[in-house]
Amino acid sequence: MSTTATRLNPFVLMLDPEAVISAMESSANLRGLRQRICRPLDKPLIPKIYDTAAREYDAVIEAEDFMDSGSELYCEAQPALHAVH
């Protein structure tokens, strides 16, 4: 295998990380790139809504009883499911 093919083979490069780091440090192309620091978002971008209409709507939803899914009726119609449930 030629030295160029060896240098470009990512599997060979994984075996010699020091060579990769030294090549990165001496690369004029990498030094020429613009640099900026990116930090993770600390605050959500979605603003919280504190209006009364939203609170009233949420209160109505929270106060509702859950709908009956009818699973008991389904189990009665399917006797084989009694062993599972």
TORPA-4810 file (N, C-alpha, C, O; in nm, 3 decimals):
<nodes>
NODE_1_0.085_-0.116_0.000_0.000_0.000_0.000_0.090_0.124_0.000_0.188_0.128_0.074_M
NODE_2_0.058_0.221_-0.080_0.143_0.340_-0.089_0.124_0.428_0.035_0.026_0.413_0.108_S
NODE_3_0.216_0.519_0.057_0.208_0.606_0.175_0.088_0.700_0.167_0.030_0.733_0.270_T
NODE_4_0.051_0.743_0.046_-0.066_0.829_0.030_-0.192_0.754_0.067_-0.279_0.808_0.137_T
NODE_5_-0.203_0.630_0.020_-0.320_0.549_0.053_-0.324_0.519_0.203_-0.432_0.514_0.262_A
NODE_6_-0.207_0.499_0.263_-0.202_0.474_0.407_-0.245_0.597_0.485_-0.316_0.586_0.584_T
NODE_7_-0.200_0.717_0.440_-0.236_0.839_0.510_-0.385_0.868_0.501_-0.442_0.925_0.594_R
NODE_8_-0.450_0.830_0.391_-0.591_0.862_0.371_-0.686_0.754_0.420_-0.807_0.774_0.423_L
NODE_9_-0.633_0.640_0.458_-0.717_0.532_0.506_-0.759_0.562_0.650_-0.672_0.568_0.737_N
NODE_10_-0.887_0.580_0.678_-0.930_0.616_0.813_-0.899_0.508_0.916_-0.879_0.539_1.033_P
NODE_11_-0.896_0.383_0.875_-0.867_0.276_0.970_-0.721_0.277_1.013_-0.689_0.249_1.128_F
NODE_12_-0.633_0.310_0.920_-0.492_0.323_0.954_-0.472_0.445_1.044_-0.392_0.442_1.137_V
NODE_13_-0.544_0.552_1.014_-0.533_0.674_1.095_-0.579_0.651_1.239_-0.526_0.714_1.330_L
NODE_14_-0.676_0.563_1.261_-0.721_0.534_1.396_-0.612_0.466_1.478_-0.610_0.477_1.600_M
NODE_15_-0.522_0.395_1.411_-0.414_0.327_1.482_-0.300_0.421_1.520_-0.216_0.386_1.603_L
NODE_16_-0.297_0.539_1.460_-0.189_0.634_1.487_-0.249_0.773_1.514_-0.234_0.863_1.431_D
NODE_17_-0.316_0.792_1.629_-0.381_0.921_1.655_-0.282_1.036_1.671_-0.316_1.151_1.644_P
NODE_18_-0.159_1.008_1.716_-0.059_1.114_1.729_-0.028_1.177_1.594_-0.011_1.298_1.584_E
NODE_19_-0.020_1.094_1.490_0.007_1.145_1.356_-0.108_1.233_1.309_-0.086_1.334_1.242_A
NODE_20_-0.230_1.195_1.342_-0.346_1.273_1.302_-0.344_1.408_1.372_-0.369_1.512_1.310_V
NODE_21_-0.315_1.408_1.503_-0.313_1.533_1.579_-0.202_1.625_1.529_-0.223_1.745_1.514_I
NODE_22_-0.085_1.570_1.503_0.024_1.655_1.453_-0.008_1.710_1.314_0.028_1.824_1.284_S
NODE_23_-0.074_1.631_1.230_-0.114_1.680_1.098_-0.218_1.791_1.110_-0.216_1.887_1.034_A
NODE_24_-0.309_1.778_1.206_-0.409_1.882_1.227_-0.344_2.010_1.277_-0.381_2.119_1.234_M
NODE_25_-0.248_1.998_1.368_-0.182_2.116_1.424_-0.099_2.189_1.320_-0.084_2.311_1.328_E
NODE_26_-0.044_2.117_1.223_0.040_2.181_1.122_-0.036_2.218_0.995_0.024_2.264_0.898_S
NODE_27_-0.167_2.198_0.994_-0.246_2.224_0.874_-0.279_2.373_0.861_-0.344_2.431_0.948_S
NODE_28_-0.234_2.433_0.753_-0.266_2.574_0.727_-0.413_2.591_0.692_-0.472_2.694_0.724_A
NODE_29_-0.473_2.491_0.628_-0.615_2.498_0.594_-0.702_2.502_0.719_-0.798_2.579_0.725_N
NODE_30_-0.668_2.419_0.818_-0.747_2.420_0.941_-0.727_2.549_1.019_-0.822_2.601_1.079_L
NODE_31_-0.605_2.603_1.020_-0.580_2.728_1.090_-0.651_2.844_1.022_-0.683_2.943_1.088_R
NODE_32_-0.677_2.834_0.893_-0.744_2.941_0.819_-0.894_2.944_0.838_-0.958_3.041_0.796_G
NODE_33_-0.951_2.842_0.899_-1.095_2.839_0.919_-1.137_2.940_1.026_-1.063_2.964_1.122_L
NODE_34_-1.254_2.996_1.007_-1.306_3.086_1.111_-1.342_3.003_1.233_-1.391_2.891_1.221_R
NODE_35_-1.316_3.058_1.349_-1.345_2.986_1.472_-1.448_3.062_1.553_-1.445_3.185_1.560_Q
NODE_36_-1.536_2.989_1.613_-1.630_3.048_1.707_-1.667_2.941_1.808_-1.663_2.822_1.778_R
NODE_37_-1.704_2.984_1.923_-1.740_2.891_2.030_-1.890_2.872_2.027_-1.966_2.969_2.032_I
NODE_38_-1.933_2.749_2.018_-2.075_2.716_2.021_-2.105_2.649_2.155_-2.041_2.551_2.192_C
NODE_39_-2.201_2.702_2.224_-2.239_2.647_2.354_-2.381_2.589_2.342_-2.461_2.636_2.260_R
NODE_40_-2.411_2.490_2.422_-2.548_2.436_2.418_-2.646_2.541_2.468_-2.611_2.630_2.545_P
NODE_41_-2.766_2.528_2.423_-2.869_2.624_2.463_-2.906_2.600_2.609_-2.946_2.490_2.647_L
NODE_42_-2.892_2.703_2.688_-2.924_2.692_2.830_-3.070_2.723_2.857_-3.128_2.670_2.951_D
NODE_43_-3.127_2.807_2.776_-3.264_2.851_2.799_-3.352_2.806_2.683_-3.307_2.805_2.568_K
NODE_44_-3.474_2.770_2.711_-3.563_2.732_2.601_-3.596_2.853_2.514_-3.608_2.965_2.564_P
NODE_45_-3.611_2.829_2.385_-3.645_2.937_2.294_-3.795_2.964_2.291_-3.838_3.070_2.244_L
NODE_46_-3.874_2.870_2.339_-4.019_2.885_2.339_-4.057_2.967_2.463_-4.032_2.923_2.575_I
NODE_47_-4.117_3.083_2.445_-4.152_3.163_2.561_-4.269_3.100_2.637_-4.358_3.038_2.579_P
NODE_48_-4.265_3.117_2.767_-4.375_3.067_2.849_-4.492_3.164_2.838_-4.473_3.285_2.836_K
NODE_49_-4.612_3.108_2.832_-4.733_3.189_2.821_-4.797_3.196_2.959_-4.828_3.094_3.020_I
NODE_50_-4.818_3.317_3.004_-4.876_3.334_3.137_-5.013_3.401_3.131_-5.056_3.463_3.229_Y
NODE_51_-5.081_3.391_3.018_-5.211_3.455_3.012_-5.317_3.367_3.077_-5.300_3.246_3.091_D
NODE_52_-5.425_3.428_3.115_-5.530_3.357_3.189_-5.604_3.258_3.101_-5.652_3.156_3.151_T
NODE_53_-5.616_3.286_2.972_-5.689_3.195_2.883_-5.619_3.059_2.876_-5.683_2.955_2.880_A
NODE_54_-5.488_3.062_2.867_-5.413_2.936_2.862_-5.424_2.861_2.993_-5.437_2.739_2.994_A
NODE_55_-5.419_2.932_3.104_-5.432_2.866_3.235_-5.571_2.805_3.253_-5.584_2.695_3.305_R
NODE_56_-5.674_2.878_3.209_-5.810_2.824_3.221_-5.827_2.700_3.134_-5.889_2.602_3.177_E
NODE_57_-5.773_2.704_3.013_-5.782_2.589_2.923_-5.711_2.468_2.984_-5.763_2.357_2.982_Y
NODE_58_-5.592_2.490_3.038_-5.519_2.381_3.102_-5.595_2.326_3.221_-5.595_2.204_3.243_D
NODE_59_-5.659_2.411_3.298_-5.736_2.367_3.415_-5.854_2.280_3.373_-5.885_2.181_3.439_A
NODE_60_-5.919_2.317_3.263_-6.033_2.236_3.213_-5.983_2.099_3.170_-6.046_1.998_3.201_V
NODE_61_-5.872_2.094_3.098_-5.817_1.966_3.053_-5.777_1.879_3.172_-5.805_1.759_3.174_I
NODE_62_-5.712_1.939_3.271_-5.668_1.864_3.388_-5.786_1.814_3.471_-5.774_1.709_3.536_E
NODE_63_-5.897_1.885_3.471_-6.012_1.846_3.553_-6.096_1.735_3.489_-6.175_1.670_3.557_A
NODE_64_-6.079_1.712_3.359_-6.159_1.611_3.290_-6.121_1.471_3.337_-6.006_1.442_3.368_E
NODE_65_-6.224_1.386_3.341_-6.199_1.245_3.371_-6.146_1.178_3.245_-6.174_1.220_3.132_D
NODE_66_-6.068_1.075_3.266_-6.016_1.002_3.151_-6.128_0.924_3.085_-6.219_0.875_3.152_F
NODE_67_-6.120_0.915_2.953_-6.221_0.838_2.879_-6.201_0.690_2.904_-6.088_0.643_2.917_M
NODE_68_-6.310_0.619_2.910_-6.302_0.474_2.922_-6.265_0.419_2.785_-6.331_0.447_2.685_D
NODE_69_-6.159_0.341_2.781_-6.113_0.288_2.653_-6.195_0.169_2.606_-6.188_0.131_2.490_S
NODE_70_-6.273_0.111_2.696_-6.354_-0.003_2.657_-6.276_-0.133_2.654_-6.323_-0.230_2.595_G
NODE_71_-6.160_-0.137_2.716_-6.079_-0.258_2.709_-6.144_-0.374_2.783_-6.124_-0.490_2.747_S
NODE_72_-6.223_-0.344_2.886_-6.290_-0.453_2.958_-6.391_-0.523_2.867_-6.403_-0.645_2.869_E
NODE_73_-6.465_-0.444_2.788_-6.562_-0.503_2.695_-6.491_-0.584_2.588_-6.542_-0.689_2.546_L
NODE_74_-6.378_-0.539_2.544_-6.303_-0.612_2.443_-6.254_-0.745_2.499_-6.258_-0.847_2.430_Y
NODE_75_-6.209_-0.744_2.625_-6.162_-0.868_2.686_-6.276_-0.967_2.704_-6.257_-1.087_2.689_C
NODE_76_-6.395_-0.917_2.735_-6.510_-1.006_2.749_-6.548_-1.068_2.615_-6.592_-1.182_2.610_E
NODE_77_-6.529_-0.991_2.506_-6.563_-1.042_2.373_-6.457_-1.137_2.321_-6.485_-1.216_2.230_A
NODE_78_-6.337_-1.133_2.377_-6.227_-1.219_2.335_-6.185_-1.307_2.453_-6.094_-1.269_2.526_Q
NODE_79_-6.247_-1.422_2.473_-6.217_-1.503_2.590_-6.071_-1.547_2.600_-6.021_-1.572_2.710_P
NODE_80_-6.003_-1.557_2.491_-5.864_-1.602_2.494_-5.775_-1.497_2.562_-5.666_-1.531_2.609_A
NODE_81_-5.819_-1.373_2.567_-5.738_-1.269_2.628_-5.747_-1.270_2.780_-5.665_-1.206_2.846_L
NODE_82_-5.844_-1.340_2.838_-5.855_-1.344_2.984_-5.730_-1.401_3.049_-5.693_-1.360_3.159_H
NODE_83_-5.665_-1.495_2.982_-5.545_-1.554_3.038_-5.430_-1.454_3.041_-5.342_-1.460_3.126_A
NODE_84_-5.432_-1.361_2.946_-5.325_-1.262_2.939_-5.349_-1.151_3.039_-5.255_-1.106_3.105_V
NODE_85_-5.473_-1.105_3.053_-5.504_-0.991_3.140_-5.545_-1.043_3.272_-5.575_-0.964_3.362_H
</nodes>
